[in-house]
């Protein structure tokens, strides 16, 4: 096969693996995730796939990796014991935040506890002015005393965040040098290295999260590298970032905050590239796995991006109207709305007698009740098994045995009997509640941002994407659903289409009517030189690089910016795009002067043999073909229908009416009675709904 590239995506239930050979042939595999140490599933899955294909591990050129280690560390509160060293008088910035709450009428809301308790937030004497001039020199004695106090309390990592350091980082750099020299075992991170931006709370929160993740991410990547070397794979590891690029593992170890949303990013980048390949540049991405469901909007072939988002349990979204529900991360990221509704989401009856689904999940261990691994509570997967949407005997080409009777018992005992519902009605109820939560995620990235979902295509993937996407399309009035090839492992496939990426940022804070073209040209030159040097360190020089520019702007006197892409040094273009984005987002126009707050560049190192969706070939997978018929209950109160079960290969470019179930090794696609289905030139399954 020559040199091969491997992409691995860790999910809450399955770890997905895709292998790309030089000839463009893609092989895929799935293995149950190992939550206690995700690297175990990665190493075992890679070893099994290489052995199955008789590939020498030395032939692996690179390992691309999307990981949930960062997000899980925050959710489970298993990060390093972290301290904060800050300017005197700013100890409580982290706790004060922006004095907001997600819902002002929710009297039961509890503010998330800071990752650094107050006793571990220490102050030192120093002060920079807003223009970067020194108001008060840094006290070395204070820094040493703070370091001694933190080490005495068994602190593992320290975040150094000083006021106005984005203008002049000298004091932060000096303090970090002192701490590293005097306390070599203390992991130190500075805000000027992580986030050289204004806004003290956002900068402090982001730097603290970075420090909190340092030890966990370093240990994980070291275990992963050692495990891969143990099976003979010595290729470099590249980690997917939150904004859809790739970073070398050693860079990730210094800036783990950049990969907190690593998991879903690969699928989004793959969806954007696939949309361009099929000439459909405006789509809604819907990714439903075993633990969560994610939604993203892609416009003109580019995912919508955000410069800040809050990470929290339940629903995670960058919505400008929902704040203070989680931990603020002000880093470039794909604008993702996420809800705790996946195949493994648990269904139960709350104290008020209402049916709830998620955000708690059965995960990979013990998994849904039908897995027979010790869980007796019903999940969304169990509901789909009972209704006939999912194979009642096995999944993943026969690798995972399914016991329908366990699903029936779990739903009947925990939902049917308490609500006095027949089995099928209880299962439909679980699906309906889960679908409502997922529709909320889609609305968060469309309607809440001034976009009409009826004008867009819904691109669905993940192990459960093709099962629930038709219901979402019907609820939201979306006329077209596209399910890409290998949809169950598509996040891993998307990584194969990604590039190495570094970002650079400069805070400006000037009205654009006071700036000249030379000003903007000088800013761009500085940032491009900085990022080009980082790319050169990864082996990407002129000819193998590309630079994408963004500007963060706001009207004078406002506190929130909007991000718009731009090219060249044309202020008229920047102004026009900002005005259009402002109108689209807020529904009105403001005629006050416009301020350019930040300029950001994403420098891409164009990887050799990046996946081309137009030329890819899919290797056949044993046990992937479906056949026969199955009784499917499509709607509550209606009789079940005998539905044909077919393989993807049975669908061609001629429209075929539903109902139909398309079964593959990695996923199931449901074609309801009111839809027509065909396959496009790339191999995507396309469902069309009558208007």
Residue pairs with C-beta under 8 A, 6 or more apart in sequence:
1 21
1 22
1 23
1 25
1 53
1 55
1 59
2 21
2 22
2 23
2 59
3 22
3 59
3 60
3 61
4 19
4 20
4 21
4 22
4 55
4 59
4 60
4 61
5 19
5 20
5 60
5 61
5 62
5 63
5 64
5 496
5 609
6 17
6 18
6 19
6 20
6 46
6 49
6 60
6 62
6 63
6 64
6 233
6 235
7 17
7 18
7 19
7 20
7 63
7 64
7 65
7 66
7 266
7 492
7 493
7 495
7 496
8 15
8 16
8 17
8 42
8 45
8 46
8 63
8 64
8 65
8 66
8 492
9 15
9 16
9 65
9 66
9 263
9 266
9 267
9 489
9 491
9 492
9 495
10 33
10 38
10 41
10 42
10 65
10 66
10 67
10 68
10 69
10 263
11 33
11 68
11 263
11 289
11 290
11 291
11 491
12 33
12 35
12 68
12 289
12 290
12 291
12 292
12 342
12 344
12 361
12 363
12 364
13 32
13 33
13 289
13 290
13 291
13 342
13 343
13 344
13 361
13 363
13 364
13 367
13 463
14 30
14 31
14 32
14 33
14 289
14 290
14 364
14 396
14 463
15 30
15 31
15 32
15 33
15 34
15 38
15 41
15 42
15 45
16 28
16 29
16 30
16 488
16 489
16 491
16 492
16 666
17 28
17 29
17 30
17 31
17 45
17 46
17 49
17 489
17 492
18 26
18 27
18 28
18 486
18 489
18 492
18 493
18 495
18 496
19 26
19 27
19 28
19 29
19 49
19 53
19 55
20 26
20 496
20 609
20 611
21 27
22 609
23 617
24 611
24 612
24 615
24 616
24 617
25 617
25 618
25 619
26 486
26 493
26 496
26 611
26 616
26 617
26 618
26 619
27 49
27 53
27 619
27 621
28 486
28 489
28 492
28 618
28 619
28 621
28 665
28 666
29 45
29 48
29 49
29 52
29 489
30 45
30 396
30 399
30 488
30 489
30 665
30 666
31 41
31 44
31 45
31 48
32 41
32 364
32 365
32 367
32 400
33 41
33 363
33 364
34 40
34 41
34 364
35 72
35 363
35 364
35 365
37 223
38 67
38 68
38 69
38 220
39 220
39 223
39 224
39 227
40 227
42 65
42 224
42 227
42 228
43 224
43 227
43 228
43 230
43 231
46 63
46 228
46 231
46 233
47 231
50 56
50 57
50 60
50 231
50 233
56 232
57 231
57 232
57 233
57 234
58 232
58 233
58 234
60 233
60 234
60 235
61 235
62 235
62 236
62 237
62 238
63 228
63 233
63 235
63 236
63 237
63 238
64 238
64 240
64 246
64 266
64 492
64 495
64 496
64 498
65 224
65 237
65 238
65 239
65 240
65 262
65 495
66 239
66 240
66 262
66 263
66 264
66 265
66 266
66 491
66 492
66 495
67 220
67 239
67 240
67 259
67 262
67 263
68 262
68 263
69 216
69 217
69 220
70 213
70 216
70 217
70 256
70 257
70 259
70 260
70 262
71 260
71 261
71 262
71 263
71 311
72 78
73 79
73 212
73 213
73 216
73 217
74 115
74 209
74 212
74 213
74 260
74 311
74 327
75 313
78 216
79 115
79 212
79 213
79 215
79 216
80 156
80 157
80 187
80 211
80 212
80 213
80 214
80 215
80 216
81 120
81 153
81 154
81 155
81 156
81 157
82 115
82 116
82 120
82 155
82 156
82 157
82 158
82 159
82 208
82 211
82 212
83 116
83 120
83 121
83 122
83 146
83 150
83 153
83 155
83 157
83 158
83 159
84 91
84 94
84 116
84 120
84 121
84 122
84 158
84 159
84 161
84 204
84 208
85 122
85 123
85 124
85 143
85 146
85 147
85 150
85 158
85 159
85 160
85 161
85 175
85 179
86 93
86 121
86 122
86 123
86 124
86 160
86 161
86 162
86 163
86 204
87 123
87 124
87 126
87 127
87 161
87 162
87 163
88 123
88 124
88 125
88 126
88 127
89 123
90 123
90 161
90 163
90 200
90 204
91 118
91 121
91 122
91 123
92 118
92 121
93 200
93 201
93 204
94 114
94 116
94 121
94 201
94 204
94 205
94 208
95 114
95 118
96 201
97 201
97 205
97 324
97 328
98 201
98 323
98 324
100 323
100 324
101 109
101 111
101 323
101 324
101 325
102 109
102 322
102 323
102 324
102 325
103 109
111 324
112 312
112 325
112 326
112 327
114 208
115 208
115 209
115 212
115 327
116 159
116 208
116 212
119 153
120 150
120 153
120 155
122 146
122 149
122 150
123 142
123 146
124 138
124 139
124 142
124 143
124 146
124 175
125 136
125 138
125 139
125 142
126 136
126 137
126 138
126 139
126 142
126 162
126 171
126 175
127 134
127 135
127 136
127 163
128 134
128 135
128 162
128 163
128 164
128 165
128 167
128 168
128 170
128 171
129 135
129 164
129 167
130 164
130 167
131 167
132 164
132 167
132 168
133 168
134 168
134 170
134 171
138 171
138 174
138 175
140 174
140 178
143 175
143 178
143 179
144 178
144 182
147 158
147 178
147 179
147 182
147 183
147 186
148 183
150 158
150 183
150 186
151 183
151 185
151 186
155 186
156 186
156 187
156 215
157 186
157 187
157 188
157 189
157 211
157 212
157 214
157 215
158 179
158 186
158 187
158 188
158 189
158 211
159 189
159 190
159 191
159 204
159 207
159 208
159 210
159 211
160 172
160 175
160 176
160 179
160 188
160 189
160 190
160 191
160 207
161 172
161 190
161 191
161 200
161 203
161 204
161 207
161 208
162 171
162 172
162 175
162 191
163 200
165 171
165 172
165 190
165 191
165 192
165 196
166 191
166 192
166 195
166 196
166 197
166 198
166 203
166 507
167 507
169 190
169 192
169 196
172 190
172 191
172 192
173 190
173 192
175 190
176 188
176 190
179 186
179 188
180 186
180 188
187 211
187 214
187 215
188 211
189 207
189 210
189 211
189 214
189 254
190 207
191 203
191 204
191 206
191 207
193 254
193 255
194 206
194 207
194 210
194 255
194 257
195 202
195 203
195 206
195 207
195 330
195 331
196 505
196 506
196 507
197 203
197 330
197 505
197 507
197 598
198 507
198 509
198 597
199 330
201 328
202 308
202 328
202 330
203 330
205 327
205 328
205 329
205 330
206 257
206 328
206 329
206 330
206 331
207 257
209 257
209 260
209 311
209 327
209 329
210 255
210 256
210 257
213 256
213 257
213 260
214 253
214 254
214 256
216 256
217 252
217 253
217 256
217 259
218 253
221 237
221 239
221 249
221 252
221 253
224 237
225 237
225 249
228 234
228 235
228 237
236 248
236 249
237 248
237 249
238 246
238 247
238 248
238 249
238 500
239 246
239 247
239 248
239 249
239 252
239 259
239 262
240 246
240 259
240 262
240 263
240 265
240 266
240 495
240 498
241 247
241 258
241 259
241 262
241 265
241 332
241 501
242 258
242 259
242 260
242 261
242 262
242 265
242 329
242 331
242 332
242 333
242 334
243 258
243 265
243 305
243 331
243 332
243 333
243 334
243 501
243 503
243 602
244 265
244 266
244 268
244 269
244 303
244 334
244 498
244 501
245 498
245 499
245 500
245 501
245 502
245 503
245 602
245 604
246 495
246 498
246 499
246 500
246 501
246 607
247 255
247 258
247 259
247 500
247 501
247 502
248 500
248 538
252 258
252 259
257 329
257 331
258 331
260 311
260 329
260 331
261 309
261 311
261 333
261 334
261 336
263 491
264 287
264 294
264 296
264 334
264 336
264 338
264 491
265 334
265 494
266 491
266 492
266 493
266 494
266 495
266 498
267 285
267 287
267 294
267 461
267 462
267 490
267 491
267 493
267 494
268 285
268 287
268 296
268 298
268 303
268 334
268 336
268 494
269 303
269 494
269 495
269 497
269 498
270 484
270 490
270 491
270 493
270 494
270 495
270 496
270 497
270 498
271 283
271 285
271 296
271 298
271 303
271 459
271 461
271 484
271 490
271 494
272 298
272 301
272 302
272 303
273 494
273 497
273 611
273 613
274 459
274 484
274 613
274 682
274 684
275 281
275 282
275 283
275 298
275 301
275 457
275 459
276 301
277 612
277 613
277 614
277 682
278 482
278 613
278 680
278 681
278 682
278 684
280 457
280 482
281 298
281 299
281 300
281 301
282 298
282 299
282 300
282 455
282 456
282 457
283 297
283 298
283 456
283 457
283 458
283 459
283 482
284 295
284 296
284 297
284 298
284 442
284 445
284 446
284 453
284 456
284 457
284 458
284 459
284 478
285 294
285 295
285 296
285 297
285 298
285 303
285 459
286 293
286 294
286 295
286 438
286 442
286 458
286 459
286 460
286 461
286 462
286 465
286 469
286 472
287 293
287 294
287 295
287 296
287 460
287 461
287 462
287 465
287 490
287 491
288 294
288 341
288 342
288 343
288 438
288 460
288 462
288 463
288 464
288 465
288 467
288 468
288 469
289 342
289 343
289 462
289 463
289 464
290 342
290 343
290 344
290 361
290 363
290 364
290 381
290 463
290 464
291 340
291 342
291 343
291 344
291 345
291 361
291 363
292 338
292 339
292 340
292 341
292 342
292 359
292 361
293 338
293 339
293 341
293 342
293 437
293 438
293 441
293 462
293 464
293 468
294 336
294 337
294 338
294 441
295 336
295 337
295 338
295 438
295 441
295 442
295 444
295 445
296 303
296 304
296 334
296 335
296 336
296 337
296 445
297 303
297 304
297 335
297 445
297 446
297 449
297 451
297 456
298 304
299 451
302 565
303 334
303 335
304 334
304 335
304 445
304 449
305 332
305 333
305 334
305 335
305 550
305 563
306 318
306 332
306 333
306 334
306 335
306 563
307 330
307 331
307 332
307 333
307 552
307 561
307 563
307 598
307 600
308 318
308 328
308 329
308 330
308 331
309 316
309 317
309 318
309 328
309 329
309 333
309 335
309 336
310 316
310 317
310 318
310 322
310 323
310 324
310 325
310 326
310 327
310 328
310 329
311 326
311 327
311 329
312 325
312 326
312 327
313 326
313 340
313 359
314 325
314 339
314 340
314 359
315 337
315 338
315 339
315 340
315 440
315 441
315 444
316 326
316 336
316 337
316 338
317 336
317 337
317 338
317 441
317 444
317 445
318 333
318 335
318 336
318 337
319 337
319 444
319 448
320 560
320 585
321 448
332 503
332 600
332 602
335 445
336 445
337 440
337 441
337 442
337 444
337 445
338 441
339 358
339 359
339 437
339 438
339 440
339 441
340 358
340 359
340 360
340 361
340 437
341 357
341 358
341 359
341 380
341 434
341 437
341 438
342 358
342 361
342 380
342 464
343 368
343 379
343 380
343 381
343 384
343 463
343 464
344 361
344 362
344 363
344 364
344 367
344 368
344 379
344 380
344 381
345 357
345 358
345 359
345 360
345 361
345 362
345 379
345 380
345 434
346 357
346 358
346 360
346 361
346 362
346 377
346 378
346 379
347 355
347 356
347 357
347 377
347 378
347 379
347 380
347 383
347 411
347 414
347 415
347 430
347 433
348 355
348 356
348 377
348 414
348 415
349 355
349 356
349 414
349 415
349 418
349 419
350 356
353 418
353 419
355 415
355 419
355 429
355 430
355 433
356 433
357 380
357 430
357 433
357 434
357 437
358 434
358 437
361 379
362 368
362 369
362 375
362 377
362 379
365 373
366 373
366 374
366 375
367 373
367 375
368 375
368 378
368 379
368 381
368 382
368 385
368 407
369 375
369 376
369 377
369 378
369 379
369 382
369 406
369 407
369 409
369 410
370 381
370 382
370 385
370 402
370 403
370 404
370 406
370 407
371 400
371 401
371 402
371 403
371 406
372 401
372 403
372 406
375 410
376 406
376 409
376 410
376 413
377 410
377 414
378 407
378 410
378 411
378 414
378 415
378 430
379 410
380 430
380 431
380 434
380 464
381 390
381 407
381 464
382 406
382 407
382 410
382 411
382 427
382 430
383 407
383 411
383 426
383 427
383 428
383 430
383 431
383 434
384 390
384 427
384 431
384 464
384 467
385 392
385 402
385 404
385 407
386 404
386 407
386 408
386 411
386 423
386 424
386 427
387 424
387 427
387 428
387 431
387 632
387 633
388 630
388 631
388 632
388 633
388 640
388 643
389 467
389 632
389 661
389 668
389 670
390 402
390 467
390 668
391 402
391 626
391 663
391 668
392 402
392 404
392 630
393 401
393 402
393 404
394 400
394 401
394 402
395 402
396 665
396 666
397 621
397 622
397 623
397 624
397 665
398 623
399 623
408 423
411 423
411 426
411 427
411 430
412 423
412 426
415 421
415 426
415 429
415 430
416 422
416 423
416 425
416 426
419 426
419 429
421 429
424 633
424 636
424 640
425 636
425 637
427 633
428 633
428 635
428 636
429 636
431 468
431 471
434 468
435 468
435 471
435 472
435 475
438 468
438 472
439 472
439 475
439 476
442 453
442 458
442 472
442 476
443 453
443 476
445 451
446 452
446 453
446 456
447 453
449 584
449 585
450 584
450 585
450 586
450 587
451 584
453 476
453 477
453 478
454 476
454 477
454 478
454 479
456 478
457 478
457 480
457 481
457 482
458 469
458 472
458 473
458 476
458 478
458 480
458 481
458 482
459 481
459 482
459 483
459 484
460 466
460 468
460 469
460 481
460 482
460 483
460 487
461 483
461 484
461 487
461 488
461 490
461 491
461 667
462 487
462 488
462 490
462 491
462 667
463 488
463 666
463 667
464 667
465 483
465 487
465 667
466 483
466 487
466 662
466 667
466 668
466 669
466 670
466 685
467 668
467 669
467 670
469 481
469 483
469 687
470 481
470 670
470 671
470 672
470 675
470 687
470 689
472 478
473 479
473 480
473 481
473 687
473 689
474 672
474 674
474 689
478 689
479 688
479 689
479 691
480 686
480 687
480 688
480 689
481 675
481 686
481 687
481 689
482 680
482 684
482 685
482 686
482 687
483 667
483 669
483 684
483 685
483 686
483 687
484 490
484 493
484 682
484 683
484 684
485 493
485 616
485 618
485 648
485 682
485 683
485 684
486 493
486 618
486 664
486 666
487 664
487 666
487 667
487 669
488 664
488 665
488 666
488 667
489 666
493 611
496 610
496 611
497 610
497 611
497 613
498 607
498 610
499 546
499 604
499 605
499 606
499 607
499 610
500 535
500 538
500 540
500 604
500 605
500 607
501 602
501 603
501 604
501 605
502 531
502 534
502 535
502 538
502 602
502 603
502 605
503 531
503 600
503 601
503 602
503 603
504 527
504 528
504 530
504 531
504 600
504 601
504 603
505 527
505 598
505 599
505 600
505 601
506 523
506 526
506 527
506 598
506 599
507 597
507 598
508 523
508 596
508 597
508 598
508 599
509 595
509 596
509 597
510 595
510 596
511 556
511 593
511 594
511 595
511 596
512 553
512 571
512 574
512 575
512 593
512 594
512 595
512 596
513 593
513 594
515 571
515 596
517 569
517 571
520 569
520 571
520 599
521 569
523 599
524 549
524 569
524 599
524 601
527 599
527 600
527 601
528 547
528 601
528 603
531 547
531 601
531 602
531 603
532 542
532 545
532 603
534 603
535 541
535 545
535 603
535 604
535 605
538 605
539 605
540 605
540 606
544 605
544 606
545 603
545 604
545 605
545 606
546 603
546 604
546 606
547 601
547 602
547 603
547 604
548 565
548 601
548 602
548 604
549 565
549 566
549 567
549 599
549 600
549 601
550 563
550 564
550 565
550 566
550 599
550 600
550 601
550 602
551 563
551 564
551 566
551 574
551 578
551 596
551 598
551 599
551 600
552 561
552 562
552 563
552 596
552 597
552 598
552 599
552 600
553 561
553 562
553 564
553 574
553 578
553 594
553 595
553 596
553 597
554 560
554 561
554 562
554 594
554 595
554 597
555 582
555 590
555 592
555 593
555 594
555 595
556 592
556 593
556 594
556 595
557 592
561 597
561 598
562 578
562 581
562 582
562 585
563 600
564 574
564 577
564 578
564 581
565 577
566 573
566 574
566 577
567 573
574 596
575 594
578 594
579 589
582 589
582 590
583 589
613 682
614 682
618 683
621 664
621 665
621 666
623 665
624 647
624 663
624 664
624 665
624 666
625 647
625 649
625 663
626 645
626 646
626 647
626 661
626 662
626 663
626 664
627 645
627 646
627 647
628 644
628 645
629 642
629 643
629 644
629 645
630 642
630 643
630 645
630 661
631 640
631 641
631 642
631 643
632 640
632 641
632 643
632 659
632 661
633 640
633 641
634 640
634 641
634 659
634 672
634 673
641 659
641 673
643 659
643 660
643 661
644 660
644 661
645 661
645 663
646 660
646 661
646 662
646 663
647 662
647 663
647 664
648 662
648 664
648 669
648 679
648 683
648 685
650 662
651 662
651 677
651 678
651 679
651 685
652 678
652 679
653 678
653 679
653 680
653 681
654 678
655 676
655 677
655 678
655 688
656 676
656 677
656 678
657 675
657 676
657 677
658 671
658 672
658 673
658 674
658 675
658 676
658 677
659 671
659 672
659 673
660 671
660 677
661 668
661 669
661 670
661 671
662 668
662 669
662 671
662 677
662 685
669 685
671 677
671 687
674 689
674 690
675 687
675 688
675 689
676 687
676 688
677 685
677 686
677 687
677 688
678 685
678 686
678 688
679 685
679 686
680 686
